[in-house]
Amino acid sequence: MRHKIINFVKNETVLCAASVLALLSMLLVPPSAAYLDYIDFRVLALLFCLMLIVSGLQSAGVFERLMQLLAGLVNNARQLALVLVIACFLLSMWITNDVALITLVPFAIMVLQETGQEKYLPFVIVMQTVAANLGSMCTPVGNPQNLYLYTVSGMDIAGFLKLLFPYTAASFMLVLISCLLVKPEPLAVRPDGGRKAETRSGMKQGGAEGVKLKMAVYGCLFAVSMLTVLHILHYLVLLAIVAAAVAIIEPRLFREADYFLLLTFIAFFVFVGNIRQIGFIHAFLNSCVAGNEVLASVLASQVISNVPAAVLLSGFTSDYSGLLVGTNIGGLGSLIASMASLISYKLYNRVPGSRKKDYMLLFTGINAVYLLLLLGLAWLIA
């Protein structure tokens, strides 16, 4: 339920904006059967399937259990911060940045409170947000804009990884160095090493054997989805397999999918497709974006967030590499540059005694520094 509420708040505004743009464009280009050609059904199917699979893994308690086990190995505040933040960086590569934050920020709040390290809450949550937004750039499935741009560009996986590896490596080093600023203070209480995770994800879900079966099934489905990402398996085959498996095992997961995001993609597909039919507008926007893809993506992301920016700007340039770099590092900056950042902000605000002003100052400062450093790296690589 918390997941659905946060996604509603996070995506409703963007969907409204995308819908308005789509409707306005429809006044200039009346609806027709050609609209179907605008929509990239492969991207939508992949997104939908990955949403269901990750929700299934989440419902089985996979990520919570992993974090409990890792937290049980730490001995001081610095080690705890490293585990909480680096886990966001690594997991976001596979389960998307927003799911990583929905899963790990509440866990971080609980563990920091239990161990007497509440003073580090703003810093750790801000760093988890930055880590999730940057770690997710590493793979095509790390965030929606990557999956979209990877698909429409026709780029192979080797080219994708080669393009974004320097930024991922630099981001990891920045995150690691930042976490070392936390003092190695002893913890008031050592975190539980796994007992709670077993209780919440095992017994509650109907027994350990049932949980293991779910983990195995969703793990296999994730592997199958990678075959589609790598252009080995047709997306309709993947959609049929995932839909059938979820319908049999856990049909309630269909209610957990982020339909707002899917509708947002469709609205932007319609808008961009219509603008392409209007020659002088398309030519003007193309002249503004072409040659400035990285900077244009970063600036657009600050206003409309990086996922819509990727879909919108892809209609006016064929430099998908520039868009990939720009929309990924463009997730830094403002609170809405990556909509996933709103998740951690809202979760922190629910903590009794939360300091919203301090959080925003820290968030803005860290994001600004990281953004400038990665823009500098992009300038050097170019």
N, C-alpha and C positions, 0 to 999 in steps of 0.2 A: 504493500500500500504506500509506504514512504517513497519507494522508487517511482511509482506512478504519479504521486502528487508533485514530486520535484521535477519530473520530466514535463508535466503539464505546465508548471510555472515557467520552466526553462524554455520551452519551445513555442508556447502560445503566441507570444509577441512576434517572433520571427515568422511563424506561419501566417499571421495576419498581414504582416508587411508583404510577404511573398504573394499572398492571395490578391492583395490590392494591386501589386505590380502586374500580376497575370491578368486580372480583370481589365485593367487599363489598356494593356497591350491587345486584348481581345477586341477592343473598340476599333483598333486600327487594322487588325488582321482577324476577320470573322472566323469563328470556329468551323473546322472542317475535318475530314478524315485525315488530313495531313498532320493534325495535332499528334496523332499516334506515333508519328516518326520522330517527334521531339523527345519522347520519353525513353530513357534508357532502362528497359525492364530488367536487364541483367544486374545493374547496380541495385535496383529496388529489391529484387529477389535475394541477392546476396546479403544486403543489409537486414532484411526480414529474417532470413535463416540464422544469421549470426546473433541477432537479438534473442531469438528463441533458444539457441544453444547456450549462450552465456547466461541467460536467465535460468536455464536448467542447471548449469554448473553452480550457479549462485544458490539456488534453492536446495541443492544437495550439501551446501556448506563447505564446498571445496576451498574457497578463498579464505573464509573465516578460519577454518582448521589450519591451513597453511600458515596464516599469520600468528595464530596461537602457538604453533610449534616454534616458529622463528623467535617470537617474543620471549618464549621460555628460555632462550639461550643467552639473553643479554644480562649484563651486570651493572651497567651505569646509564646515565641519561644520554650520553653521546651515542652509545651503542644502540639504545632504544630509538633515538631519532633517526639514525642511519637505517635501521631495519624498517621503520615505518615509512620513510621517504623513498628509499631505494626499491622497496617492494612496489610502491606506486609506479615508479619509473619502469620496472621490468614487466609488471602485470599489464600495464596499459598498452604494451605492444600487442597483446593478444586479446584482451577483453574490452578494449576501448577506454579512453580516458574518463568518461563520465561514469562507467560502471566501476572502474577502479576506485574512484573517489566516493561513490555511493557506498561501496563495500568497506573501504579502509579508513575513511575519515571518522566514522562513528567508532570504529575499533580503536583508532588512535586516541580519541577523546576519552574513551573508557579506560584504556591502559594508562594514559598520562595522569588521569585522576586517581586511579587505584595505586599508582606508584609515587604519588606526592610530587609530580612534576607539572602541575597545572600552569606554572608560569611560562612553560615552553609551548603551550597550546597554539597561540597565534603563529609563532615561527614554524612549528612543525606542520600545521595545516596549510599555511602558505606554501611551504616547500613541497608538501605532498601535491598541491595543485600544480605548481610549476613542473614538478617531476612527471606527473601524469600527462600534462600537455606536451612535454618534450619527449618523453619516452615513447608516446604513441606515434611519433613521426617515423619510427624505425621500420614499421611493417605496413603493407597495404591494408591490413585489417585493424590497425591501431586506432584509426578514427575515420569518420565518414568521408571527409574530403580526400583522404588518401585513397580509399577504395574507389571513389568516383573518378579521381584524376588518373589513377593507375589503370582503370578500365577504359576510359575514353581515349587515353593516349596510346594504348596498345603497347605500352612499355613492358619489357620482360622483367622478371623478378631480379635478375642480376643487375640490370641497369638501374632499377629502383633502389636497391640496396646500396649500390655504388654512389648514387647521387646523394643519398641522405646520410650515409655513414659518417662523414666528417662532422655534420651537425649533431648527430646522435652522440658521437664520441665526445665532442666538445661539451655538449649539454651534460653528459654523465659526469665529466670531470668537474664542471661548475657546481653541480648538485652535491657531489661528494665533498668538495672543498667547503661549501656552505654549511653542510651538516657538521663538519669538524669544528665549527665555531661554538657548538654546544659543549659546555663543560662536562667532563666525565664525572659528574656527581653520583654518589651511590643512590640507589633507588630505595625509597621507604619500604616498599614491598616488592618482591620479585614477581613478575607477571606469571600467570598460570600457564603451564607448558602444554595444554591441550585438553584438559578435562572438560572445560566449559564448552569447547567446540564440539566435543563428542556428544555432550548432552544436548546442545541446541541443534546440531545438524544430524545427529544419529537417531536418538530416541524419538525426537519430535517428528522426524520424517518417516517413521514407521520401521525402525530397526536398522542395525548396521548393515545387514545383508542387502536390504532395499536401497540404502544409500550407495553402497558399492556398485550395485547394478546400474543405478542412475549415472554415477560417475563414469562407468565404462561406456554406457550408451552415448552420453553426451560427448565424451572424449572421442569416440568413433565418429560421431556426427561432425565434430569440429575438424577432424582429419579429412573427412569427405569434403567439407566446405573448402578446405585448402586446395583440393584438386580442382575446384571450380575457379578459385582465385588464380591458380596457375594455368588456367585455360585448358585443363585436361578433361574435365567433366562439364557437360552442358548445364547451364543454370536451372533449366526446367526439371532436369533429373534430380538435382540437389533439392530443389523446392519440394518435389514430390516425396523424396525420402524423408526430409526433415519434418514436413507437415504430417506425414503418416506416423512417424515415430512419436512426435509430440502428442498427436491426437490419441494415441494408444497409451502412452506412459503418463503424461501430465498435461491434459488439455487446457488447464487453467492458465498455462503459459501464454496462450494466444492473447490473453487479456493484458499481459505484461509488455508486449511489444510497443515500441515508441512510434505509434501511428502518426503523431504530429510531425516527426522528423520525415517520415515517408511522404506525407502530404506536402511538406515544405519543399522537398526535392521535386515533386510533380509540379508544384506551382512555379518554381524557378525554371524547370524545363520548358514549361509553356511560355513564360515570359521571354527567356533567351531565344527560344525557337521563333517567336513572333518578331522580336527585334531583328533577328537575322534576315527576315523577309522585308524589312524596311531599309532600303539601301543606304540612304544618307545618314540615318541614325547609327547604323552598324558601322559605317565607314568612320564616322566621328569617334565613336567609342573605341574602335580598333586603333585609331591613331593615338589615342590617349594611353592605351594599355601597352601596345606593342613596343618592345624594347625596355619597358619599365615594369615588367611582370612582378619582380620581387617586391619592389617598393609599393606598387599599386595594390598588391595582395595584402601587404602589411597594413597599409592605410585603410583599405576597405574592411579588413578584419576588425579594426578598432571600432568601427561603426555598426557593422551588421553581423559580426562574428565570422570566423574563418570558414565554416562549412558553406553558408550562403555565398561568401565571397568567392570560393572555389567554383561553385556552379555558375555564378553570374559572370565572372571574368573569363571563364573557359569559352564563352561564346564570342569573345573578341580577340583571341590570340591562340596561336597553336604552340606556343612555348609552354608546354605543360610542366617542364622541369622547373622553370621559374615560378610557376604557380604553386607547385609542390613545396618548394623551399619557402616562398613567401607566406603561404597560408599556414604552414607549420610553425615557423618562428613568429608569424603574426598572431598566433594564439596567445602570445605574451602581450603585456601592455594593459589595456583597459579590462575591467571586470567582465565585459561582454565580448572581448576579443575571441575567447573560447567560451562557449556557453557552459562548458563543464565547470568553469571557475565559479559560476553562480551556485553550483551544488555545494561546494565546500564552504562558501560564504554563508549560505542559508543554514547549513548544519552547525557551523560555529556560532551563529546568532542564537541558536536554541540552547546553548550552554549557559547555565545560570552565571551571571556576572561577566558575561562576554564583553569585551571592549571593542566595539565596532569601529570606532575612529582609529584606534591603534592598529587594528587589523588592516584597515584600508590603507593606512600610511605605509605599513610594512609591505603589503601586497604590491602597492604601486611602486615603491622603491626597488624592491627585488625584481619585479617584472621589467622595469625600465632598464636596469643595469643589464639583465640577461638579454633583453631585446637588442640593446645597443651593441653588446659584445657579439651576438650571433649575426647581426646585420654587418658588423665589421668583418666577420668571417666570410659572409656571403660576398662582400666586396672583394676580399682577397682572392677567393676561389674564382670569381668571375674574371 
